[in-house]
Amino acid sequence: MNKGMVYLVGSGPGDPKLLTLKGLDCIRKADVLVYDRLVSKRLLGYARTDCELIYGGKYPDHHILRQEEINQVLVAKALSGKVVTRLKGGDPFVFGRGGEEAEALVRHGIPFEVVPGVTSAVAVPAYAGIPVTHRDFTTSFAVITGHLKFDKAESSIRWDLISQAHGTLIFLMGMEKLPMIAAKLTENGRAPSTPVGLVRWGTTADQRTLTGTLENIVATARANNFSSPAVVIVGEVVNLREKLSWFERKPLFGKRVVVTRARSQASVLSEKIEGLGGEAWEFPVIEIVPPADYAPLDGAIGSLKSFTWLIFTSVNGVDFFFRRLKELGRDIRELTGIKICTIGPATKEAVEKYHLRVDLVPEEYRAEGVVELFKGRLTPADRVLLPRAEVAREVLPDALVEQGIAVEVVPVYRTIQVEAEGDQLREMLSQKLVDVVTFTSSSTVKNFVKLVGQEKLADLVAGVKIASIGPITSETARDFGLKVDIEAEKYTIEGLIQGMLQYFEQESVVSSQESE
Ligand code: SAH
C-alpha cells in the first residue's frame, strides 16, 4: 500500500502572511490538516474544501498523552495513503515537538518533509519593534524554554551561563515562571535594571506589549493581568522599541474586520485593511454566478447596434457582460458608436481593462448620480442598455423611462448566498472577537443577516461597528435593525477605508481625552 506523506510545516507566529510559500503549497495539497492552537484560523481557509481538519491543540495538563495521540494520528493517516500536513505554530523544530513527530514518522518508515516557519522567538519581538540583535547592544541571542524545573535537585540549568553568555535572552513559554526567571537572572549577575519586554499574541490583532526591568517586570505583568502566550525578551535591545515600534502604531492596529464581499472581490478590501495594520477576516456571504437565463442578454448582444448608451453599475456587470460577449463569438468591435457610462471609478477601471474608454462617470457613485447626469443629455432617440444584477434597484431604469428614454434591462449575473464558513463567523461574533463588519452592497447585508440568523443578530453584533459603502447599503442594514456606525463618503472601497480610519481616529481622540 502506498504510504502517504507528512509535511511538518511551520505556520509562523500568527499573522497568516508570515507563512512561507512552501507552507502554503502544503496546506493546499493536504488531504488531512492537523493544526495547533497557535495556528491562525485564517490559514485553514486555504485548505481544499474536502480536506479533513483535525485540531491537535495541546493543553499543559494533557501534554504527553496528547502528543502521543497526535503522533498516532499522523502515522495512521499517512499509512492510509493520505497527504498529511501538520501545521504548527512558529517553526516546527523550535520547542514545537516537531522533532518527536518526525521520529515517530521515521519509526514507521513514513516519508516526510520539514518546512521551516518564522519562529515567534524572532518575529514577535520584531512586531513589537524589538530587534533581537543590534550592533550597539548585543552580538548574540539565545532562545530558551520557560518550562524549566527550578528545584535544585533536578535543575541542570546553568543560570550563571545563561545570564552571562548571551546578550539578548528570549524565553518562550516563560510567563508562568517569570518570577523565577527574573530572580535567577538577577542572582546570577544580570543587572536588575536590565530591560525586559513581554509581548503576547504577537503579530495578531491581540498583540500587547509591556516593558519594564528585571526588577519590576513581575509586578507590572501582574498589575496588567498579562498572560500567555507571550515572548519574554531580556536585554538592552528592548529599549529600541520606543523608536522602532511600528505595528502597534498603525491606524487599524488591533481591529478585526470582517469582509463579507464575494471571494473573487474580497482581496482588494482585505489588503487595504492589512496594510493599515488591521486583521481582515474574509467571510464571503455572497457568490457571483451567471444569471439563471442568458436569453435577454444574448438578445441584447445580438442587437447591439440599436443601442446608443451602455450603462454599467458594477464591476461584476462589466465582467459578466464581456465574458458573455466573447462566449458568443463576438468582441468589442460590436460596441462601435455606443457611449459608455459607469457608476463609479472601479467600474470605469473594469471597462478600461477591455481597452474601452468610458464617456461618463457621475459625481455621486450611485443610481441617483447617473440619473442626474443624464438629465437633458439624452433624447427620446437614445436607447440605453443596462446589464446588471438579476435583482437590483429600479431607480435608474424607472427614472430614465420617466424621461421618455427607452431602456433595456438585462440580467448578466446574480448573487447567491454562501453558507460555507457560517459556523466560524457566528463563533467569532459570539466570542466578541470582531470589531467591524463591512458591507459593500445590499446583498452582502441581506446574506450576512441570513447567515448569522435574524433572531440572534442583535446579540451577535452588539458592540460590533458596522461599516457601509454608501447610503443604499446603509438603508438595507437599517431595515434589518443594524446600526450603521461608519458610512463611506465616496461610495468606493477606498471611501470605506477612509470612513473606518476617520471613525477610529476620532474614537481614539475621545478615549484619550477620557483618560486624561
Ligand atoms: N514553535 C513555536 C514555539 C512553540 S512554544 C515557534 O517557533 O514560535 C509556544 C510558545 O511560543 C508560547 O508559549 C509563546 O511563548 C510563544 N509564542 C508562539 N506564538 C506566539 C505569539 N503569537 N505571541 C507571543 N508568543 C508566542
Residues whose N, C-alpha, C, O or C-beta is under 5 A from the ligand:
A	BS01	SAH	P13 G14 L38 G89 G90 D91 P92 V94 F95 G96 T119 S120 A121 V124 F171 L172 M173 G174 V199 R200 W201 G202 P229 A230 V231
